Amino acid sequence: MKAAVWYGKKDVRVVDVPEPPAPGPGQVKVEVEWCGICGSDLHEYVAGPIFIPVDQPHPLTGGTAPVILGHEFSGTILEVGEGVKNVKVGDRVAPDACQVCWECYWCKRMDYPCCEKLAFTGLHTDGAFAPYVNVPAYTIYKIPDTMTFEQAAIVEPLSVGMHAVRRAPVVAGNNVVVIGAGTIGLSALQCAKAAGAAQVIVLEMAKARKEYAEKLGATAVIDPSQCDAVAEVFKLTDGIGADVTIECVGHESTGPLAVACTRKRGIAVPVGVFERPSSLNFNELVFPEKEIKGSLGYNGEFAPVIKMISDGRLNADVMITGKIKVDDIIEKGFEELINNKDENIKIIVSPK
């Protein structure tokens, strides 16, 4: 079968690889319909390895480079392994990307993003930029017949946005700032609105992404390259600042920016993957008693996101700006997202 395989920085190849074997105990084989190109895939392509193990096998999966990328996917259950009871052949699904040990302190508390051996499908083991992928059955969420496979491929990033909103947490009446209007920023915007935020102010420089933020109901969209963004946030919040700021870029400047936008005793939630270290004067936390809460992936958000896409509270379709075949993933996928960031949100890939 043909798959997009990461070999190293700026070295992703579409090559023929063996089809996964029959799923083992507790596993399922998924026939992939669509898989989105995630920001983490781009980070690995541009600056990796970040998550992908290259020197030592991953302690949970045994995976190491080269690895098939892709974890934002939808498909149909093709085979089930021994002991699998939660799904059956033919089920339409959107799998969670987190693979965990279920043995450590964190897993026993159901805080699985903190698993001591946390692995991600498509980074620490082969992923879904391929016609077939084997994953643990516990990662599987069924989708309703009314949901398209394209929509289902957006469940994963929307769940990242919802997890950030829950981590804060955003509560009804909050003023929220979202930094970045890419896929995760637009997901956080939608989820903050669904949580009852009074205002969701988006900071973004790219023209098309500003338009998407407006389309999805941002109260205001501020371009930090055109004004003092922090001053504008304080102006829109009666001089107080944001109750919650969700950082969705991962640039060394946007972490401190998130703290600066946040009110006294407010909460900044970094979600972006940072390629380089950032600096922060901790007095900016100490004196105004601000908090920073990291947010990684999700922790049970798939089920509510599927429900909220189904009933219209979340819009997955509007974020899909391109559909391509796996053969075109470099030129029309990775390079397109890098070189034409202003025009793209989410490009999804068909491996068929």
N, C-alpha and C positions, 0 to 999 in steps of 0.2 A: 504494500500500500504506500501511497505518497504522503509525506508528512513534512512539516516545517520544523527543522531541528536546529537547536542552538549549539554551536561549537565554540564560540568565543565572541568577544566584543566585535561588533559589526560583521559577524560571521554566522548568519542564519541561512541554512540551505534547505531547499525543497528537494528531498531525496526519497528514494524507495527504501522502506524499512519493513521488517517482518510484521505481519498482523499480530496483535496480542493473542496469547494462547487462551484457551478456555478459562474463565474466571475461577480463581481458587476459592476456598471456603470463606464466606462472608463478603465476597466480591461480586460485582456485576460487570458485564460488558455492555457498553453503551455505543450504539450507532449514532455518530455525531451528525447533527443537522446544521447548526451554526455555532461559531465560536468567535467572541469578540476579542479584538486586540486591546489589551489592558495597558494602562500606564506602566505597570511593572514589567510587562513584556518589552515595552519601549526602553525602559531603564536598562534592562539586561542587554538589549541590542546596542544601545548607545554607549553605555558605561560599565557593563557587566564584567565579571560576575559580581552581583550584589547578593542575591539569594541562592543562585545555582551553585551546588557543591562541585568543585573542580579537583581538589587535592585528596579529599577523603570522602568515602560514601556517606550519605545521609544516615544518621543513627536509626531512623524509623524505617525508611523505605529502601535504604541501600543504594539509592540513586546517585548518579554522578554524571557530569557532562561527558558526551553529548546527550541532550535531553529534548524531547518533543515539547514545544511550548504550548500554551493555551489552557485557560481554566474558566473562562466565562462562557459556558456552553449549554446547549440544549440537545436533546436527542431522544432516542427510543431504546428501551431495554431489549437487548438482543439475546443475552444469555444470563442466567443466574447461577452462582456457585452454591456449594453445599451450605445448608443452614440459613439461607436467605429467606426471610418471611415477609419483609416489609414491602417488597415490590415483586412484580412478575414480568415475564416476557411480554412485550407489547406496550408496557406503560410508557407514557410520554413524561419526560423528566427534565429538571434543571438541577444539576448536582452542585452542592457546596464544594469548595475547593480545599477545605481544611482536612488533612489526614492527621490523626492524633493517636496517642498511646492508650488512652483510657485508664492508665495506671498511676500517673503522677498525682501530686497534691492538687494541681489545677484541674486536671481532667475529672477527678473525683468530685470537685466542686462545680462541675459543668462550665468552668471558665476555660473552654478548650482553646481559644486563641493564645492562651498563655502556656499551653502544653510544653513541657520540657523538651519534647522531641517533635515539635510542630513541623509539619511538612505541607507544602502546597502542591496540588496537582498541577503539572505543567511547569514546575520549577524544581522540585525535589524528586519528581518522578514523572514519567511520560504523561503528556497532556493531550489536549483535544484539537490541535491543529492537524488532525488525522481522521480518517474515516471511522476508526474504532478506538476506544480507550477503556481500560479496566480500572475501576475505582471501587473503594469500599462501599458496601450497601448502605452504611449509616450516613453517607454523604448525600443520599438521593432524596429529592423532593418531587412528588408528582405534580404535574400541572394539569389544569382543567382542559377539556376538549375545546373550549372557547378561546384559549390562549394560543397564539401562533408561536412557532418555534423561534422566530425572530424576537418576539417580545420576551420569550423565556431566556434568551441569551443575555438579556439585560437585567435579569433578576439578581445576578451576582453583584454588579456595580451598584445597583440600587440598594442592595443589602449593606454594602460598605457605607453608603450615605446614611442609611437608617441607623446603623450601629453607632456612627459618630454622633448623631442626634440623640440617641439614647444614652451614650456615654456622658454627655454633658450634665444632666439631661436638659433638652429644650422643653419648656413647659408653656402652656397657653399664656399669651400675653408677652412673652419674651421678645426683645429686640435681638435679632441674630445677624451676624455678618458672615458671609461665605466668601473666602478668598479663592478665586479661580472658578471659571465656569466651563471646565471640561466635564467629562462624564461624571466624575465623583462630585464635583462642585454642584452640577445640576441635579444630581441625585440628592445631595444634602439639602439643596434649596427646596426641592419637592417635599422631602420628608419633614423639614422644619415647618413648612407651611401646613402639612397634614397634622403636625403636632400642635398647631394653634399659635404659631409665632405671630406677634402683632406686626412686625416688620421683618423682612429678609432682604438685607442690603448686600449686593454682590459686587466684589472688586474684580475687575477683568479688563484687559487691554485689547484683546482681539475683537475686531468688529463683529464677526459672525457669532462669536460666543456671547457677546453682549446682547445681541439680538435674541439668541436662544434663552438667555436668562430672563429677558423681558417677556418673551412668549410664555415662559413657564411661571410667570407671576411674581418676579422680583419686585419689591417695593421701590427700589432704586438701584441703578447700576452705575458704579463709579469707576472711572479709568484712572488708575494711580499715576499713569504717565502724563496726565493732563492737569492734575491738581494735587493738593495735599490731601490724600485719601483719609488719613486719620482725622484731620480737621473736619472733613465732610461727614464722616461717620458721627463724630460728636455733635455736629450741627443737626443731623437728622435724628439724634437721640436726646435732644434737649440738654446737650452738654454733659451727658452722663457716660456714654459709650455703650458698647454692645454687652448684653447679658452673657451671650455666648458668641465666640468667634470660631468658625470651623475652617481650618487651613487645608486646602486641597491641591496645593501646587508642589511643595517639596523643594523650593528654592531657598538658598541660604538667607535671602532677604525676607521671605514671607513668614518664617517662624516668628522673628521679632515683630514684624508687622501685625501678626495676629494678637500678640500680647498688647501692643500699643493701641489697638482698636477696642480692647476689652475694658469694661468699666472696673472700678474698684470692687473687689470681691466677686468679680466675674470669672468666667471660665473660658480658656482657650483650648481648642481641641485640634492638635495636629494630626492629619490623616495622610498627607503627602509622603512619598518616599524620597528621602533626601540623598542626593548623590555626593554632597560635600557637607562638612561640618558647618554649623551656624553658631554665632556668638550672641549672648544675651547677658545684659547686666541684671543680676538676680535681685538687685534693689527694686527693679521694676515689678517684681513679684512680691517682695517682702513688704515694702512700704504700703502699697495699696491692697495687700492681701489677695492677690490674684492667684488663680489656680491654672495649672496645665494638666490636661488629661490626654494621654496618647490614645489613639484608636487604630486598631489593626484588624482588618477584615470584618468579621461578623461573629455573632454568638447567638445563633438561633433566629436571625432575622428573615431567613428565606420564606418561611411560612406566611408571616404577615405581609411581606412584600408581594408574594404571589396573589394573596387575597386582594391587596390594594391595587395591583395592576388590573385584576379581573373586574373590580367594581368601579374603576375609573379614577380612584384617588391619586394614583401614580401613573404617569405617562411614559411608557417605554419607547413607543414608536418615534416620538419626536427627536429622540437622541440618536437614532440610527441615521447616519449621513452617508453611508456607503456600504455596498455589498459586493464582495469579490470572491474569486476562487482561490484556493490555496496556492496554485501555481503563480499567482500574482501578488503574494503576500509581501514580498520585499518592495517592489516598485510601487504598487498601488495601495499597500498597507503601511509598513513601517516608514518608508521614505516619504510617502504622502502625508502621514501624520506629523513627521518631523518638519518637512519643508512647507507644508500648507496647513499649519496648525490653525490659522485663522478661520479656515473654511470647514473644519472637521470636528465632530464630537466623537462618535463611535463608528468604527468600521468593523463590520462582522464578516466572517470568512466561512465559506462553504468548502468542506474537504472532499465533496463528492465530484 
